[in-house]
Amino acid sequence: MPPKNHTARETVGRYRVRMRARGLRPIQLWVPDTRSPKFAAECRRQSLLVARVAEGNIETFLETAAQQIEGWK
């Protein structure tokens, strides 16, 4: 545990220096908010669509669904 006289900024700064020394770099990654009602509604919509697809046609369905991913919010 870091000494209490260091600020969070200093602690994070030292951590970043250590990680960069290991050959890593920070990135920022945005993902859907799984707590959002819109996310839950979209999951439900997609689940209902999958449930309606006949087993033999699932591959076509998945290919069509994959084409709709771009721009989804």
All heavy atoms as a GROMACS GRO file, in nm:
protein
  593
    1MET      N    1   0.084  -0.118   0.000
    1MET     CA    2   0.000   0.000   0.000
    1MET      C    3   0.089   0.124   0.000
    1MET      O    4   0.186   0.131   0.076
    1MET     CB    5  -0.090  -0.004   0.122
    1MET     CG    6  -0.206   0.088   0.115
    1MET     SD    7  -0.318   0.052   0.254
    1MET     CE    8  -0.468   0.080   0.174
    2PRO      N    9   0.057   0.227  -0.083
    2PRO     CA   10   0.142   0.345  -0.091
    2PRO      C   11   0.133   0.427   0.038
    2PRO      O   12   0.033   0.424   0.108
    2PRO     CB   13   0.085   0.424  -0.210
    2PRO     CG   14  -0.054   0.376  -0.224
    2PRO     CD   15  -0.057   0.234  -0.174
    3PRO      N   16   0.240   0.499   0.067
    3PRO     CA   17   0.235   0.587   0.184
    3PRO      C   18   0.120   0.686   0.172
    3PRO      O   19   0.085   0.730   0.063
    3PRO     CB   20   0.370   0.659   0.181
    3PRO     CG   21   0.456   0.576   0.093
    3PRO     CD   22   0.366   0.505  -0.002
    4LYS      N   23   0.064   0.724   0.283
    4LYS     CA   24  -0.054   0.811   0.281
    4LYS      C   25  -0.023   0.956   0.243
    4LYS      O   26  -0.112   1.032   0.215
    4LYS     CB   27  -0.123   0.805   0.417
    4LYS     CG   28  -0.175   0.667   0.447
    4LYS     CD   29  -0.285   0.671   0.548
    4LYS     CE   30  -0.325   0.531   0.588
    4LYS     NZ   31  -0.425   0.472   0.510
    5ASN      N   32   0.105   0.992   0.240
    5ASN     CA   33   0.138   1.131   0.206
    5ASN      C   34   0.148   1.154   0.055
    5ASN      O   35   0.176   1.263   0.011
    5ASN     CB   36   0.268   1.174   0.275
    5ASN     CG   37   0.386   1.087   0.237
    5ASN    OD1   38   0.368   0.981   0.179
    5ASN    ND2   39   0.505   1.132   0.270
    6HIS      N   40   0.124   1.050  -0.025
    6HIS     CA   41   0.124   1.065  -0.170
    6HIS      C   42  -0.018   1.090  -0.219
    6HIS      O   43  -0.113   1.029  -0.172
    6HIS     CB   44   0.178   0.939  -0.239
    6HIS     CG   45   0.324   0.918  -0.217
    6HIS    ND1   46   0.420   0.984  -0.287
    6HIS    CD2   47   0.390   0.838  -0.130
    6HIS    CE1   48   0.539   0.946  -0.246
    6HIS    NE2   49   0.523   0.857  -0.150
    7THR      N   50  -0.030   1.177  -0.319
    7THR     CA   51  -0.162   1.203  -0.376
    7THR      C   52  -0.196   1.090  -0.473
    7THR      O   53  -0.109   1.014  -0.517
    7THR     CB   54  -0.164   1.335  -0.454
    7THR    OG1   55  -0.077   1.324  -0.568
    7THR    CG2   56  -0.122   1.453  -0.366
    8ALA      N   57  -0.323   1.079  -0.505
    8ALA     CA   58  -0.367   0.978  -0.602
    8ALA      C   59  -0.297   0.999  -0.736
    8ALA      O   60  -0.258   0.902  -0.802
    8ALA     CB   61  -0.518   0.984  -0.618
    9ARG      N   62  -0.280   1.123  -0.774
    9ARG     CA   63  -0.214   1.154  -0.901
    9ARG      C   64  -0.070   1.101  -0.902
    9ARG      O   65  -0.024   1.044  -1.000
    9ARG     CB   66  -0.215   1.305  -0.925
    9ARG     CG   67  -0.146   1.344  -1.056
    9ARG     CD   68  -0.160   1.489  -1.083
    9ARG     NE   69  -0.296   1.507  -1.130
    9ARG     CZ   70  -0.345   1.621  -1.174
    9ARG    NH1   71  -0.271   1.729  -1.174
    9ARG    NH2   72  -0.469   1.630  -1.217
   10GLU      N   73   0.000   1.118  -0.791
   10GLU     CA   74   0.137   1.068  -0.782
   10GLU      C   75   0.141   0.915  -0.787
   10GLU      O   76   0.226   0.856  -0.855
   10GLU     CB   77   0.204   1.117  -0.653
   10GLU     CG   78   0.230   1.266  -0.651
   10GLU     CD   79   0.269   1.317  -0.512
   10GLU    OE1   80   0.228   1.256  -0.411
   10GLU    OE2   81   0.340   1.419  -0.508
   11THR      N   82   0.049   0.852  -0.716
   11THR     CA   83   0.044   0.706  -0.715
   11THR      C   84   0.015   0.652  -0.854
   11THR      O   85   0.081   0.558  -0.901
   11THR     CB   86  -0.064   0.658  -0.615
   11THR    OG1   87  -0.034   0.709  -0.487
   11THR    CG2   88  -0.072   0.507  -0.611
   12VAL      N   89  -0.082   0.710  -0.921
   12VAL     CA   90  -0.116   0.668  -1.057
   12VAL      C   91   0.001   0.694  -1.151
   12VAL      O   92   0.033   0.612  -1.237
   12VAL     CB   93  -0.245   0.738  -1.107
   12VAL    CG1   94  -0.266   0.715  -1.255
   12VAL    CG2   95  -0.364   0.690  -1.026
   13GLY      N   96   0.066   0.807  -1.134
   13GLY     CA   97   0.181   0.841  -1.219
   13GLY      C   98   0.292   0.738  -1.206
   13GLY      O   99   0.350   0.694  -1.307
   14ARG      N  100   0.323   0.696  -1.084
   14ARG     CA  101   0.426   0.596  -1.063
   14ARG      C  102   0.384   0.461  -1.122
   14ARG      O  103   0.464   0.389  -1.182
   14ARG     CB  104   0.457   0.582  -0.913
   14ARG     CG  105   0.541   0.697  -0.859
   14ARG     CD  106   0.600   0.666  -0.722
   14ARG     NE  107   0.503   0.614  -0.628
   14ARG     CZ  108   0.419   0.686  -0.555
   14ARG    NH1  109   0.422   0.818  -0.564
   14ARG    NH2  110   0.334   0.629  -0.472
   15TYR      N  111   0.257   0.429  -1.108
   15TYR     CA  112   0.205   0.304  -1.165
   15TYR      C  113   0.221   0.306  -1.317
   15TYR      O  114   0.266   0.208  -1.378
   15TYR     CB  115   0.058   0.287  -1.126
   15TYR     CG  116  -0.011   0.171  -1.194
   15TYR    CD1  117   0.014   0.041  -1.153
   15TYR    CD2  118  -0.099   0.192  -1.300
   15TYR    CE1  119  -0.048  -0.066  -1.215
   15TYR    CE2  120  -0.161   0.086  -1.362
   15TYR     CZ  121  -0.135  -0.043  -1.320
   15TYR     OH  122  -0.196  -0.148  -1.382
   16ARG      N  123   0.188   0.417  -1.379
   16ARG     CA  124   0.200   0.427  -1.525
   16ARG      C  125   0.345   0.414  -1.570
   16ARG      O  126   0.373   0.352  -1.672
   16ARG     CB  127   0.139   0.558  -1.575
   16ARG     CG  128  -0.011   0.557  -1.569
   16ARG     CD  129  -0.068   0.694  -1.608
   16ARG     NE  130  -0.212   0.688  -1.607
   16ARG     CZ  131  -0.288   0.698  -1.715
   16ARG    NH1  132  -0.232   0.715  -1.833
   16ARG    NH2  133  -0.417   0.691  -1.705
   17VAL      N  134   0.436   0.473  -1.495
   17VAL     CA  135   0.579   0.462  -1.528
   17VAL      C  136   0.622   0.316  -1.522
   17VAL      O  137   0.691   0.266  -1.611
   17VAL     CB  138   0.664   0.550  -1.433
   17VAL    CG1  139   0.812   0.516  -1.445
   17VAL    CG2  140   0.640   0.697  -1.462
   18ARG      N  141   0.578   0.244  -1.417
   18ARG     CA  142   0.613   0.101  -1.404
   18ARG      C  143   0.555   0.021  -1.520
   18ARG      O  144   0.622  -0.067  -1.576
   18ARG     CB  145   0.562   0.044  -1.272
   18ARG     CG  146   0.641   0.088  -1.150
   18ARG     CD  147   0.608   0.006  -1.026
   18ARG     NE  148   0.466  -0.015  -1.000
   18ARG     CZ  149   0.388   0.068  -0.930
   18ARG    NH1  150   0.438   0.179  -0.878
   18ARG    NH2  151   0.262   0.039  -0.910
   19MET      N  152   0.432   0.047  -1.557
   19MET     CA  153   0.369  -0.027  -1.666
   19MET      C  154   0.437   0.002  -1.799
   19MET      O  155   0.459  -0.088  -1.880
   19MET     CB  156   0.219   0.004  -1.672
   19MET     CG  157   0.144  -0.038  -1.547
   19MET     SD  158   0.164  -0.212  -1.506
   19MET     CE  159   0.048  -0.283  -1.620
   20ARG      N  160   0.473   0.128  -1.823
   20ARG     CA  161   0.544   0.162  -1.947
   20ARG      C  162   0.681   0.095  -1.950
   20ARG      O  163   0.727   0.052  -2.057
   20ARG     CB  164   0.556   0.314  -1.961
   20ARG     CG  165   0.426   0.378  -2.005
   20ARG     CD  166   0.448   0.525  -2.044
   20ARG     NE  167   0.324   0.578  -2.097
   20ARG     CZ  168   0.246   0.662  -2.033
   20ARG    NH1  169   0.278   0.705  -1.912
   20ARG    NH2  170   0.135   0.707  -2.089
   21ALA      N  171   0.746   0.085  -1.834
   21ALA     CA  172   0.875   0.018  -1.827
   21ALA      C  173   0.862  -0.129  -1.863
   21ALA      O  174   0.958  -0.192  -1.910
   21ALA     CB  175   0.935   0.033  -1.687
   22ARG      N  176   0.745  -0.186  -1.845
   22ARG     CA  177   0.719  -0.326  -1.883
   22ARG      C  178   0.682  -0.339  -2.030
   22ARG      O  179   0.650  -0.447  -2.079
   22ARG     CB  180   0.604  -0.383  -1.800
   22ARG     CG  181   0.637  -0.400  -1.655
   22ARG     CD  182   0.518  -0.457  -1.583
   22ARG     NE  183   0.547  -0.474  -1.442
   22ARG     CZ  184   0.458  -0.516  -1.354
   22ARG    NH1  185   0.334  -0.545  -1.392
   22ARG    NH2  186   0.490  -0.528  -1.228
   23GLY      N  187   0.680  -0.228  -2.102
   23GLY     CA  188   0.649  -0.231  -2.244
   23GLY      C  189   0.501  -0.216  -2.274
   23GLY      O  190   0.457  -0.244  -2.385
   24LEU      N  191   0.422  -0.172  -2.176
   24LEU     CA  192   0.278  -0.156  -2.196
   24LEU      C  193   0.245  -0.009  -2.215
   24LEU      O  194   0.322   0.080  -2.179
   24LEU     CB  195   0.204  -0.212  -2.074
   24LEU     CG  196   0.230  -0.358  -2.044
   24LEU    CD1  197   0.165  -0.397  -1.913
   24LEU    CD2  198   0.182  -0.446  -2.157
   25ARG      N  199   0.129   0.016  -2.272
   25ARG     CA  200   0.083   0.154  -2.287
   25ARG      C  201  -0.065   0.160  -2.254
   25ARG      O  202  -0.139   0.063  -2.275
   25ARG     CB  203   0.108   0.206  -2.428
   25ARG     CG  204   0.030   0.138  -2.536
   25ARG     CD  205   0.070   0.193  -2.673
   25ARG     NE  206  -0.004   0.127  -2.777
   25ARG     CZ  207  -0.117   0.174  -2.830
   25ARG    NH1  208  -0.168   0.287  -2.790
   25ARG    NH2  209  -0.178   0.107  -2.925
   26PRO      N  210  -0.111   0.274  -2.204
   26PRO     CA  211  -0.253   0.286  -2.168
   26PRO      C  212  -0.339   0.308  -2.292
   26PRO      O  213  -0.295   0.368  -2.390
   26PRO     CB  214  -0.257   0.408  -2.076
   26PRO     CG  215  -0.140   0.490  -2.119
   26PRO     CD  216  -0.035   0.393  -2.166
   27ILE      N  217  -0.460   0.258  -2.286
   27ILE     CA  218  -0.559   0.285  -2.390
   27ILE      C  219  -0.691   0.319  -2.321
   27ILE      O  220  -0.711   0.287  -2.204
   27ILE     CB  221  -0.580   0.166  -2.486
   27ILE    CG1  222  -0.636   0.045  -2.411
   27ILE    CG2  223  -0.452   0.132  -2.558
   27ILE    CD1  224  -0.686  -0.064  -2.503
   28GLN      N  225  -0.779   0.383  -2.394
   28GLN     CA  226  -0.913   0.411  -2.343
   28GLN      C  227  -1.011   0.329  -2.426
   28GLN      O  228  -1.005   0.330  -2.548
   28GLN     CB  229  -0.946   0.559  -2.354
   28GLN     CG  230  -1.078   0.596  -2.295
   28GLN     CD  231  -1.101   0.747  -2.296
   28GLN    OE1  232  -1.041   0.819  -2.375
   28GLN    NE2  233  -1.186   0.793  -2.209
   29LEU      N  234  -1.099   0.258  -2.360
   29LEU     CA  235  -1.191   0.168  -2.428
   29LEU      C  236  -1.333   0.200  -2.383
   29LEU      O  237  -1.362   0.200  -2.264
   29LEU     CB  238  -1.156   0.023  -2.393
   29LEU     CG  239  -1.236  -0.086  -2.458
   29LEU    CD1  240  -1.213  -0.088  -2.609
   29LEU    CD2  241  -1.197  -0.220  -2.399
   30TRP      N  242  -1.419   0.228  -2.478
   30TRP     CA  243  -1.559   0.257  -2.448
   30TRP      C  244  -1.642   0.134  -2.480
   30TRP      O  245  -1.629   0.075  -2.587
   30TRP     CB  246  -1.608   0.376  -2.532
   30TRP     CG  247  -1.545   0.504  -2.489
   30TRP    CD1  248  -1.423   0.553  -2.528
   30TRP    CD2  249  -1.599   0.598  -2.397
   30TRP    NE1  250  -1.399   0.671  -2.466
   30TRP    CE2  251  -1.505   0.703  -2.385
   30TRP    CE3  252  -1.717   0.604  -2.324
   30TRP    CZ2  253  -1.528   0.812  -2.304
   30TRP    CZ3  254  -1.738   0.714  -2.243
   30TRP    CH2  255  -1.644   0.816  -2.232
   31VAL      N  256  -1.725   0.094  -2.388
   31VAL     CA  257  -1.810  -0.023  -2.405
   31VAL      C  258  -1.954   0.015  -2.372
   31VAL      O  259  -1.979   0.114  -2.302
   31VAL     CB  260  -1.764  -0.141  -2.315
   31VAL    CG1  261  -1.624  -0.186  -2.355
   31VAL    CG2  262  -1.768  -0.102  -2.170
   32PRO      N  263  -2.051  -0.063  -2.420
   32PRO     CA  264  -2.191  -0.032  -2.387
   32PRO      C  265  -2.213  -0.036  -2.236
   32PRO      O  266  -2.152  -0.116  -2.166
   32PRO     CB  267  -2.270  -0.145  -2.455
   32PRO     CG  268  -2.180  -0.195  -2.563
   32PRO     CD  269  -2.040  -0.177  -2.512
   33ASP      N  270  -2.298   0.053  -2.189
   33ASP     CA  271  -2.332   0.058  -2.047
   33ASP      C  272  -2.437  -0.050  -2.020
   33ASP      O  273  -2.554  -0.034  -2.056
   33ASP     CB  274  -2.387   0.196  -2.010
   33ASP     CG  275  -2.419   0.210  -1.863
   33ASP    OD1  276  -2.405   0.110  -1.788
   33ASP    OD2  277  -2.460   0.320  -1.822
   34THR      N  278  -2.394  -0.158  -1.959
   34THR     CA  279  -2.485  -0.271  -1.936
   34THR      C  280  -2.592  -0.240  -1.833
   34THR      O  281  -2.687  -0.317  -1.818
   34THR     CB  282  -2.406  -0.396  -1.891
   34THR    OG1  283  -2.332  -0.364  -1.772
   34THR    CG2  284  -2.310  -0.441  -2.000
   35ARG      N  285  -2.582  -0.126  -1.764
   35ARG     CA  286  -2.684  -0.086  -1.667
   35ARG      C  287  -2.796  -0.006  -1.732
   35ARG      O  288  -2.898   0.022  -1.671
   35ARG     CB  289  -2.621  -0.003  -1.555
   35ARG     CG  290  -2.512  -0.080  -1.479
   35ARG     CD  291  -2.432   0.013  -1.394
   35ARG     NE  292  -2.361   0.105  -1.484
   35ARG     CZ  293  -2.279   0.200  -1.445
   35ARG    NH1  294  -2.255   0.219  -1.318
   35ARG    NH2  295  -2.219   0.279  -1.531
   36SER      N  296  -2.777   0.032  -1.857
   36SER     CA  297  -2.872   0.116  -1.929
   36SER      C  298  -2.999   0.039  -1.967
   36SER      O  299  -2.990  -0.074  -2.016
   36SER     CB  300  -2.807   0.170  -2.056
   36SER     OG  301  -2.901   0.223  -2.144
   37PRO      N  302  -3.116   0.100  -1.951
   37PRO     CA  303  -3.239   0.035  -1.997
   37PRO      C  304  -3.236   0.009  -2.148
   37PRO      O  305  -3.292  -0.090  -2.195
   37PRO     CB  306  -3.349   0.135  -1.961
   37PRO     CG  307  -3.291   0.218  -1.851
   37PRO     CD  308  -3.144   0.225  -1.879
   38LYS      N  309  -3.170   0.097  -2.223
   38LYS     CA  310  -3.160   0.076  -2.368
   38LYS      C  311  -3.080  -0.050  -2.400
   38LYS      O  312  -3.113  -0.123  -2.493
   38LYS     CB  313  -3.094   0.197  -2.435
   38LYS     CG  314  -3.183   0.320  -2.438
   38LYS     CD  315  -3.112   0.434  -2.508
   38LYS     CE  316  -3.198   0.557  -2.507
   38LYS     NZ  317  -3.132   0.670  -2.573
   39PHE      N  318  -2.975  -0.075  -2.323
   39PHE     CA  319  -2.896  -0.195  -2.344
   39PHE      C  320  -2.980  -0.319  -2.317
   39PHE      O  321  -2.980  -0.414  -2.395
   39PHE     CB  322  -2.772  -0.194  -2.254
   39PHE     CG  323  -2.683  -0.314  -2.272
   39PHE    CD1  324  -2.587  -0.316  -2.372
   39PHE    CD2  325  -2.696  -0.425  -2.190
   39PHE    CE1  326  -2.506  -0.427  -2.390
   39PHE    CE2  327  -2.615  -0.536  -2.208
   39PHE     CZ  328  -2.520  -0.537  -2.308
   40ALA      N  329  -3.053  -0.318  -2.207
   40ALA     CA  330  -3.139  -0.432  -2.172
   40ALA      C  331  -3.244  -0.455  -2.280
   40ALA      O  332  -3.271  -0.570  -2.318
   40ALA     CB  333  -3.205  -0.409  -2.037
   41ALA      N  334  -3.303  -0.347  -2.331
   41ALA     CA  335  -3.405  -0.360  -2.435
   41ALA      C  336  -3.345  -0.418  -2.563
   41ALA      O  337  -3.408  -0.503  -2.629
   41ALA     CB  338  -3.468  -0.224  -2.463
   42GLU      N  339  -3.226  -0.375  -2.598
   42GLU     CA  340  -3.161  -0.428  -2.719
   42GLU      C  341  -3.126  -0.575  -2.702
   42GLU      O  342  -3.143  -0.655  -2.794
   42GLU     CB  343  -3.036  -0.346  -2.754
   42GLU     CG  344  -2.963  -0.392  -2.878
   42GLU     CD  345  -3.045  -0.383  -3.007
   42GLU    OE1  346  -3.149  -0.313  -3.010
   42GLU    OE2  347  -3.005  -0.447  -3.106
   43CYS      N  348  -3.080  -0.614  -2.583
   43CYS     CA  349  -3.051  -0.756  -2.557
   43CYS      C  350  -3.178  -0.839  -2.570
   43CYS      O  351  -3.176  -0.947  -2.629
   43CYS     CB  352  -2.992  -0.774  -2.417
   43CYS     SG  353  -2.823  -0.713  -2.404
   44ARG      N  354  -3.286  -0.788  -2.516
   44ARG     CA  355  -3.413  -0.860  -2.524
   44ARG      C  356  -3.458  -0.873  -2.669
   44ARG      O  357  -3.500  -0.980  -2.713
   44ARG     CB  358  -3.519  -0.790  -2.441
   44ARG     CG  359  -3.654  -0.858  -2.448
   44ARG     CD  360  -3.748  -0.812  -2.337
   44ARG     NE  361  -3.882  -0.860  -2.351
   44ARG     CZ  362  -3.920  -0.986  -2.336
   44ARG    NH1  363  -3.832  -1.079  -2.306
   44ARG    NH2  364  -4.046  -1.021  -2.349
   45ARG      N  365  -3.450  -0.764  -2.744
   45ARG     CA  366  -3.489  -0.765  -2.885
   45ARG      C  367  -3.411  -0.871  -2.962
   45ARG      O  368  -3.468  -0.952  -3.035
   45ARG     CB  369  -3.466  -0.627  -2.947
   45ARG     CG  370  -3.512  -0.616  -3.092
   45ARG     CD  371  -3.470  -0.484  -3.154
   45ARG     NE  372  -3.328  -0.480  -3.185
   45ARG     CZ  373  -3.272  -0.537  -3.293
   45ARG    NH1  374  -3.346  -0.603  -3.380
   45ARG    NH2  375  -3.143  -0.529  -3.314
   46GLN      N  376  -3.278  -0.871  -2.941
   46GLN     CA  377  -3.195  -0.967  -3.013
   46GLN      C  378  -3.222  -1.110  -2.968
   46GLN      O  379  -3.223  -1.202  -3.050
   46GLN     CB  380  -3.047  -0.933  -2.994
   46GLN     CG  381  -3.008  -0.805  -3.065
   46GLN     CD  382  -2.860  -0.773  -3.050
   46GLN    OE1  383  -2.778  -0.861  -3.026
   46GLN    NE2  384  -2.826  -0.646  -3.064
   47SER      N  385  -3.246  -1.130  -2.840
   47SER     CA  386  -3.277  -1.264  -2.789
   47SER      C  387  -3.406  -1.318  -2.848
   47SER      O  388  -3.415  -1.436  -2.885
   47SER     CB  389  -3.287  -1.262  -2.637
   47SER     OG  390  -3.164  -1.228  -2.580
   48LEU      N  391  -3.506  -1.232  -2.859
   48LEU     CA  392  -3.633  -1.275  -2.917
   48LEU      C  393  -3.617  -1.310  -3.065
   48LEU      O  394  -3.677  -1.405  -3.114
   48LEU     CB  395  -3.740  -1.166  -2.898
   48LEU     CG  396  -3.785  -1.144  -2.754
   48LEU    CD1  397  -3.875  -1.022  -2.744
   48LEU    CD2  398  -3.853  -1.267  -2.698
   49LEU      N  399  -3.534  -1.234  -3.136
   49LEU     CA  400  -3.508  -1.265  -3.276
   49LEU      C  401  -3.440  -1.401  -3.289
   49LEU      O  402  -3.477  -1.482  -3.375
   49LEU     CB  403  -3.420  -1.157  -3.339
   49LEU     CG  404  -3.488  -1.024  -3.369
   49LEU    CD1  405  -3.383  -0.921  -3.414
   49LEU    CD2  406  -3.594  -1.040  -3.475
   50VAL      N  407  -3.342  -1.426  -3.206
   50VAL     CA  408  -3.271  -1.554  -3.212
   50VAL      C  409  -3.366  -1.669  -3.180
   50VAL      O  410  -3.361  -1.775  -3.244
   50VAL     CB  411  -3.150  -1.554  -3.115
   50VAL    CG1  412  -3.091  -1.693  -3.102
   50VAL    CG2  413  -3.044  -1.456  -3.162
   51ALA      N  414  -3.453  -1.647  -3.084
   51ALA     CA  415  -3.546  -1.753  -3.043
   51ALA      C  416  -3.641  -1.791  -3.157
   51ALA      O  417  -3.687  -1.904  -3.164
   51ALA     CB  418  -3.626  -1.709  -2.921
   52ARG      N  419  -3.669  -1.697  -3.248
   52ARG     CA  420  -3.760  -1.724  -3.358
   52ARG      C  421  -3.693  -1.792  -3.477
   52ARG      O  422  -3.760  -1.839  -3.568
   52ARG     CB  423  -3.825  -1.594  -3.406
   52ARG     CG  424  -3.932  -1.545  -3.311
   52ARG     CD  425  -4.006  -1.431  -3.371
   52ARG     NE  426  -3.931  -1.308  -3.342
   52ARG     CZ  427  -3.958  -1.189  -3.391
   52ARG    NH1  428  -4.056  -1.174  -3.475
   52ARG    NH2  429  -3.887  -1.084  -3.358
   53VAL      N  430  -3.563  -1.795  -3.480
   53VAL     CA  431  -3.490  -1.851  -3.594
   53VAL      C  432  -3.488  -2.004  -3.585
   53VAL      O  433  -3.458  -2.060  -3.482
   53VAL     CB  434  -3.346  -1.796  -3.597
   53VAL    CG1  435  -3.266  -1.861  -3.708
   53VAL    CG2  436  -3.347  -1.646  -3.615
   54ALA      N  437  -3.518  -2.065  -3.695
   54ALA     CA  438  -3.510  -2.212  -3.700
   54ALA      C  439  -3.363  -2.253  -3.692
   54ALA      O  440  -3.275  -2.182  -3.740
   54ALA     CB  441  -3.572  -2.263  -3.830
   55GLU      N  442  -3.335  -2.368  -3.632
   55GLU     CA  443  -3.196  -2.413  -3.614
   55GLU      C  444  -3.117  -2.415  -3.743
   55GLU      O  445  -3.003  -2.375  -3.747
   55GLU     CB  446  -3.194  -2.552  -3.550
   55GLU     CG  447  -3.191  -2.548  -3.400
   55GLU     CD  448  -3.170  -2.686  -3.342
   55GLU    OE1  449  -3.086  -2.761  -3.395
   55GLU    OE2  450  -3.238  -2.717  -3.245
   56GLY      N  451  -3.175  -2.461  -3.850
   56GLY     CA  452  -3.105  -2.471  -3.977
   56GLY      C  453  -3.071  -2.337  -4.039
   56GLY      O  454  -2.987  -2.329  -4.126
   57ASN      N  455  -3.135  -2.232  -3.994
   57ASN     CA  456  -3.118  -2.101  -4.054
   57ASN      C  457  -3.036  -2.008  -3.965
   57ASN      O  458  -3.023  -1.890  -3.993
   57ASN     CB  459  -3.256  -2.039  -4.080
   57ASN     CG  460  -3.251  -1.928  -4.182
   57ASN    OD1  461  -3.155  -1.913  -4.255
   57ASN    ND2  462  -3.356  -1.849  -4.184
   58ILE      N  463  -2.980  -2.056  -3.856
   58ILE     CA  464  -2.910  -1.970  -3.761
   58ILE      C  465  -2.788  -1.903  -3.823
   58ILE      O  466  -2.758  -1.788  -3.792
   58ILE     CB  467  -2.872  -2.047  -3.631
   58ILE    CG1  468  -2.827  -1.951  -3.521
   58ILE    CG2  469  -2.766  -2.150  -3.658
   58ILE    CD1  470  -2.937  -1.871  -3.461
   59GLU      N  471  -2.716  -1.972  -3.911
   59GLU     CA  472  -2.597  -1.913  -3.972
   59GLU      C  473  -2.633  -1.790  -4.055
   59GLU      O  474  -2.568  -1.686  -4.046
   59GLU     CB  475  -2.524  -2.016  -4.058
   59GLU     CG  476  -2.388  -1.968  -4.103
   59GLU     CD  477  -2.309  -2.078  -4.171
   59GLU    OE1  478  -2.309  -2.192  -4.120
   59GLU    OE2  479  -2.250  -2.050  -4.275
   60THR      N  480  -2.738  -1.801  -4.135
   60THR     CA  481  -2.783  -1.686  -4.215
   60THR      C  482  -2.826  -1.571  -4.124
   60THR      O  483  -2.793  -1.456  -4.148
   60THR     CB  484  -2.901  -1.727  -4.306
   60THR    OG1  485  -2.858  -1.834  -4.389
   60THR    CG2  486  -2.947  -1.610  -4.391
   61PHE      N  487  -2.898  -1.605  -4.018
   61PHE     CA  488  -2.941  -1.503  -3.923
   61PHE      C  489  -2.822  -1.431  -3.862
   61PHE      O  490  -2.819  -1.309  -3.854
   61PHE     CB  491  -3.026  -1.565  -3.812
   61PHE     CG  492  -3.052  -1.470  -3.699
   61PHE    CD1  493  -3.148  -1.370  -3.712
   61PHE    CD2  494  -2.980  -1.478  -3.582
   61PHE    CE1  495  -3.171  -1.281  -3.609
   61PHE    CE2  496  -3.003  -1.388  -3.478
   61PHE     CZ  497  -3.098  -1.290  -3.492
   62LEU      N  498  -2.721  -1.507  -3.818
   62LEU     CA  499  -2.604  -1.445  -3.754
   62LEU      C  500  -2.527  -1.357  -3.852
   62LEU      O  501  -2.479  -1.250  -3.814
   62LEU     CB  502  -2.514  -1.553  -3.696
   62LEU     CG  503  -2.572  -1.627  -3.575
   62LEU    CD1  504  -2.479  -1.740  -3.533
   62LEU    CD2  505  -2.598  -1.533  -3.459
   63GLU      N  506  -2.516  -1.398  -3.977
   63GLU     CA  507  -2.449  -1.316  -4.077
   63GLU      C  508  -2.525  -1.185  -4.098
   63GLU      O  509  -2.465  -1.079  -4.108
   63GLU     CB  510  -2.436  -1.393  -4.208
   63GLU     CG  511  -2.334  -1.503  -4.202
   63GLU     CD  512  -2.332  -1.588  -4.328
   63GLU    OE1  513  -2.408  -1.560  -4.422
   63GLU    OE2  514  -2.253  -1.685  -4.330
   64THR      N  515  -2.657  -1.192  -4.104
   64THR     CA  516  -2.740  -1.072  -4.121
   64THR      C  517  -2.726  -0.981  -3.999
   64THR      O  518  -2.711  -0.860  -4.011
   64THR     CB  519  -2.888  -1.110  -4.142
   64THR    OG1  520  -2.896  -1.195  -4.256
   64THR    CG2  521  -2.974  -0.987  -4.164
   65ALA      N  522  -2.730  -1.040  -3.880
   65ALA     CA  523  -2.718  -0.962  -3.757
   65ALA      C  524  -2.582  -0.894  -3.749
   65ALA      O  525  -2.572  -0.778  -3.705
   65ALA     CB  526  -2.740  -1.052  -3.636
   66ALA      N  527  -2.476  -0.963  -3.790
   66ALA     CA  528  -2.342  -0.906  -3.784
   66ALA      C  529  -2.330  -0.783  -3.873
   66ALA      O  530  -2.254  -0.691  -3.843
   66ALA     CB  531  -2.239  -1.012  -3.824
   67GLN      N  532  -2.406  -0.779  -3.980
   67GLN     CA  533  -2.402  -0.664  -4.070
   67GLN      C  534  -2.469  -0.541  -4.008
   67GLN      O  535  -2.447  -0.429  -4.052
   67GLN     CB  536  -2.470  -0.698  -4.202
   67GLN     CG  537  -2.395  -0.803  -4.281
   67GLN     CD  538  -2.474  -0.852  -4.401
   67GLN    OE1  539  -2.588  -0.815  -4.423
   67GLN    NE2  540  -2.412  -0.940  -4.479
   68GLN      N  541  -2.549  -0.560  -3.904
   68GLN     CA  542  -2.619  -0.449  -3.840
   68GLN      C  543  -2.541  -0.388  -3.725
   68GLN      O  544  -2.585  -0.291  -3.664
   68GLN     CB  545  -2.754  -0.497  -3.787
   68GLN     CG  546  -2.847  -0.546  -3.895
   68GLN     CD  547  -2.977  -0.601  -3.838
   68GLN    OE1  548  -3.007  -0.582  -3.723
   68GLN    NE2  549  -3.052  -0.671  -3.922
   69ILE      N  550  -2.426  -0.442  -3.692
   69ILE     CA  551  -2.349  -0.397  -3.575
   69ILE      C  552  -2.298  -0.254  -3.593
   69ILE      O  553  -2.303  -0.174  -3.502
   69ILE     CB  554  -2.233  -0.492  -3.545
   69ILE    CG1  555  -2.287  -0.624  -3.493
   69ILE    CG2  556  -2.135  -0.432  -3.446
   69ILE    CD1  557  -2.184  -0.731  -3.474
   70GLU      N  558  -2.247  -0.222  -3.710
   70GLU     CA  559  -2.188  -0.090  -3.732
   70GLU      C  560  -2.291   0.020  -3.705
   70GLU      O  561  -2.403   0.016  -3.754
   70GLU     CB  562  -2.137  -0.079  -3.875
   70GLU     CG  563  -2.055   0.047  -3.895
   70GLU     CD  564  -1.986   0.052  -4.030
   70GLU    OE1  565  -1.951  -0.057  -4.082
   70GLU    OE2  566  -1.967   0.162  -4.081
   71GLY      N  567  -2.252   0.113  -3.622
   71GLY     CA  568  -2.339   0.226  -3.590
   71GLY      C  569  -2.439   0.200  -3.480
   71GLY      O  570  -2.515   0.287  -3.442
   72TRP      N  571  -2.439   0.078  -3.424
   72TRP     CA  572  -2.533   0.047  -3.315
   72TRP      C  573  -2.494   0.122  -3.191
   72TRP      O  574  -2.379   0.134  -3.156
   72TRP     CB  575  -2.534  -0.103  -3.285
   72TRP     CG  576  -2.631  -0.140  -3.179
   72TRP    CD1  577  -2.765  -0.151  -3.192
   72TRP    CD2  578  -2.604  -0.169  -3.041
   72TRP    NE1  579  -2.822  -0.185  -3.073
   72TRP    CE2  580  -2.725  -0.197  -2.979
   72TRP    CE3  581  -2.488  -0.173  -2.966
   72TRP    CZ2  582  -2.735  -0.230  -2.844
   72TRP    CZ3  583  -2.497  -0.205  -2.832
   72TRP    CH2  584  -2.620  -0.232  -2.774
   73LYS      N  585  -2.592   0.178  -3.125
   73LYS     CA  586  -2.565   0.255  -3.002
   73LYS      C  587  -2.651   0.201  -2.891
   73LYS      O  588  -2.761   0.164  -2.905
   73LYS     CB  589  -2.594   0.402  -3.022
   73LYS     CG  590  -2.500   0.463  -3.122
   73LYS     CD  591  -2.530   0.609  -3.138
   73LYS     CE  592  -2.435   0.666  -3.243
   73LYS     NZ  593  -2.452   0.803  -3.266
   0.00000   0.00000   0.00000
